[in-house]
Amino acid sequence: MQDPTISSSCSEVDNNLRIQGSGPDIVTREIVRRAPVFVLNRAGDRKRIEEYLCQQVFGIPLILKEILSYLPFKDLLTTSLVNKSWNFFSREILRKLNCVAVIESHETSCDYLLMLNKLLANTENVPFNGLCVTFTSTNDNLETHQCVGYENLSDFSCHILSKICIKFLEVVYDDEKTCVAVDLIRRILGERAESLEVFSLEHVSDDATSLGSWLGIDLKGPWLPKLHTLLLQMSDNLYDQIDEFKVPCSMVEEIVEGAPNLRVIRGYIHPECLGPILKKKLVPVLTNFHYRPPPELPETRKWVREFVMTNPKLHSFSFSTHIKDFDHVLKEEFSKWPRADQDEVGRNLSWILQSSKDRLVHFDTDQLSLILMMSQWNIPVMHQVRCLGIWHSAFLEINSNVPTLSKLDWSKNFPNLKEVCIFNISFPRDTNQQVYLNESFRLRDAQFCCQTVNKLTVKGHYEHESNPDRFDVRQMQVFRDIFPNVKKLIVSDINQFSELMTQMWTLWPNLEGISVSALMETPCSNFDSIFTGLTPAEANYVYENFEDCKSLKIAPVQPCLLNLPKLKFLMFTLEHPKPCKKNLLSDSAFLTRVTGHCAFARMPKPKLEVLVRRRTCRERANCNLALDHLKAFVPTVLLAIFLSITSKFWTLEQIFNLPAIVR
């Protein structure tokens, strides 16, 4: 017998309405008005009723808005396409989440401004409440800009200014003084500054000394009355943090003076910018600070001492006795300072760490400074630090003949460390290493390791083999000894792919995730033998006789991917500077079906997830990084393609799916 189901009835009802099949209970008209009537029968459609109930629930605006408020950003982009009601509330929530239209181009920002302006032309309910404009042009030829010679320049920004209530503004400004994109920023900061709540200033051109001179207006008084958050040089790149401050201190002062309601300052504030911070008593709102000692500036040294005495509570802190000289080379004067000045830096550092010890979660430093502070200065235990960044030099280890990092007592100073990021860099050759690596440190016999670290990031930089400071994959063995329990490994910007992968299979047997970014100097190289554990001759034989060999379980003769049974995620980001040879089969280089059959398909369940992001040649069919043939062996493989060698950004459609959202 079929179970009775529920169906609804919206017909007129009498005062004494009886629900069919429910017994003698009487329902009044007042109850009927408050809720729909349901009728029990055997032919009802439960699914149809459930859909009806959902429609009734989601038709109540307060309930719909409350449910949508729990959705993540990407899902809100989808729900805004359901109907007018869902569109209204989804976009209202998006605006509260700082849905920002990003205009990012290394060549012509005005092209993307024109695109955004056209997309907004027929839209009333705009999802954006902010704008991010990046223009760091490497092309001085302004003839390539669409705004040059354009008759009506309002086509680039009229709808942007009229339809977006800009509360969030991010600017990365380098040079394009005559581009209409720069004029848009001038208009926003000059005419709409009173509505800004969040302002991010990442970089400005070298000749821009102040915002007032750049905008051509007088910035006096509270010109940013609603601004509550200031973001300065927000970069996760350790190398950027040791760079000269990219935002002049005069601009920081202008913003701080004009924002009476500032509650948060994020980004690495340098000592040179402490003056206005101290003047406005804004140290409590600082979350990041980069301590780069400058003894030659008495005023700055005074500011640092005042800053230390205010007991700052930092979330992220960077300390280095070095600054950038050029490229990936540092310069250093600290070792030549008088001992009294060096000791003062040590006291300041200890005080900052002591006052921030309960909140500090991220700490960055260079290799020599780390040794100095952990071996000679009395720094407090950093219980809350979870992430540590180190500017590291393999040449220093080799030249000093001292395994420096293994001589540091990690558990004493960083007892709860979870993640380490090592950035390859070059220290100056004239550094007085005796200041950092004193005799007591050199004679240490103890060897330490850090058992708590489970994520390691190693970032090199592409250099010629003759460069003694180039990233050396042999250092990975040193890192393995110091951090033995790594489960997630990220290695980027290297050009020693084969050497790295050969070592990878035996370094950390419990690896669960690997991400490698490499420059393929020889795009026609084949790596089947490295991934499968076969000899090159065996791998070539299997490739040529694949149909006959695919039923065989060929045993590896050397370490390979199968040595990592717990591996769940493997990602490669690959590019090659030279085009592949024409008429070359796309599966005859890099990884072929041999790796798919002998490695990927034989990994323990659940299936290994493989993500390959690569820049292919223009003629993709002839590119050795196409790799479409691997989909047959790794069902979850995702082959993402970089569409342009020079493009390092997503387009507007890719970020916000603008054609679907705006129209």
C-alpha positions, 0 to 999 in steps of 0.5 A: 500500500502506498504511504499517504503524502501531503498535498496543499489546497488553496481553495476557499474554506468555510468557518468549519473546515475539516482537514480530510483524513485528519480526524474530527479536529475543527480549524477556524478561519483565523488559523487558515489565514495564518498558514496554508491548508494541507490535505492528506491523500494517497496520490500526493506528490511529496517533492512538489509539496517540499518545493512549495514549502521552500517557496513559502519560506524563501518568500519571506524577506527576513528569512531569505536575507538571514539565510543568504547572510551565511553564504560565502562570497562565491555562492552569493554571486550565484544566488543573485541570478535566481530572481529579483528578490534573491538578486536584491538581498544577495547584492546587498550582502555582497556590498557589506562583504566589500565586493570590490571591482578590480582593475588590474593591468600591467599595461593599460588600466583604462581598457578595463575601466572602459569594460567595467563602465559599459557593464555597469551601464544597464545595472541599477542594483550594483554588487560593488561597494569599492574599487581597486585600481592597479597601474604599474605600467612597464610600457612607456608608450601611451599610444597603446592606451584606449584613452589617448585620443578618445573623444568622450573620456566620461565613457571610462568612468561615468557609471563607475562614479554614479552607481558605485558607492565607493567605501573601499578604495585600493590604489597601486600607482606607479607611473601613468600620469596621463592615463584616465585611470589616474584621473579617476583616482584623483576624482575619487579622493578629491570628491568622494573621500568623505564616503571612504571607510577602507583605504589601501595604498600599496605603492606610489610612484617615486616622484609622488611625495604627497597626496595633496600635490598629486591630487592638486588639492589642499588636504587639511582637516578631517578630509577622511571623516569615515575612514576606519581602516588603513592598509599600507603595503599589504604583502605576504612576500618577505622580500617586499617587506625588506624593500624600501617603504613604497608609500612615503611617510608624508602620505601616511601623515596626510592620511592619519591627520585626516582620519579622526576615526581611524581604528585599524592600521594594517601593513608593515609600518617602518620606523620612519613612519612612526612620527604621525602614529605617535603624535595621534596616539594610534599605536594601539591600532597598529597590527604590523610593524617592520623594525629596521634599525636606522642609527644614523637618524636620531629622530627615528631612534627617538620614535622607536624608543617612544614606540617601545614604551607604549607596549605595542600589541602586534599581530605580525612583526618583522625584524631585520638588520638588513635592507635591500640593495638591489635585486635579491641582494641585501646590504648591511651596516649593523655589524659595523655599529658601536656595541652600545647601539647594537645592544639598544636594538636588542633591548628594543626588540625584546621589549616589543616581543614581550609586549606582543607575546600574547597576540603575535602570530606571525614573525619574519626575520633574516637568517643572521638576525634570527641567529643573533636574537636566539643565541645572544639576546634575551628574547622572550618565548613566543608562545603564540607565533604560528608562522615564521618567515626566514630570509635564508642564504645557502651560501652562508651555510656553505661559506661559514661551514656551520649548520646555523639553523640546526644550532637554534633551540626551536622548541625554546623560543617557538614552542607552537610553531606550525608553518615556516617560509624560507625565502632564498636571498643573498647576504652581502659578502662584507658582513662581519659574521663574527657579530652574528656567528660568535665563537660560542655559537660556532662551538655549539655541539647540540643539534636541534629540530622543530617537531611542531612544524607541519607546513614548509614553504621554500621560495627561490629565485631564477638564477644562472647556475654560476650564481653561488647564491642560487637556490640549491635543492640540497638544502632541502635535506637540511630543512628535512632534518630541522623540520622532520614532520612536514605534511604540506610542502610548497616550493616555488620559483626554482629552475632545478625541477628534476633535482628537486623531484628526485629528492622529494619522494624520500624527504618527508614520507608523510607528505599529504600535499605538494605544490611546485612552481618551476621554470622549465628551461628545456620544455622538451624534457621528459620526467616519467622516470622520476615520477614512476621510479623506472629507468629512462630506458624502461620508461621509454620502452613502456611508452612505445609499447604502451598497449602491451604493457598497460596490463602489467604492474611494473615495479619501480627500481628507485624512489618515486611518487609511490613512496608517498602513500599519504599524498592527497594533493599534488600541484604544479605551476609550470612555464617555459621561456622557449616555445616547443618544437613544432609537430611534436606530440603533446604527450611525448614530453614532460609527463606521458601516459606512462606516469599516468598508468605507473604512478597516478593510477596506482596511488592508494585510495582516495584518488590523488588530486592533481592540479597542473597550472601551466603556460602553454605555447600559443599553438597549444596542440604542439605544447609539451605542457598541454597534458590533457592525456593525464585526465584518463588516469587522474579523474580529479585532475584540473588542467588550468592554463595561463592565457598570457605570459605577461598577464598575472591577473584575472580579468573582470569576468573571471573574478566577478563573472560580471556579464552574469552579475551586472546585466 
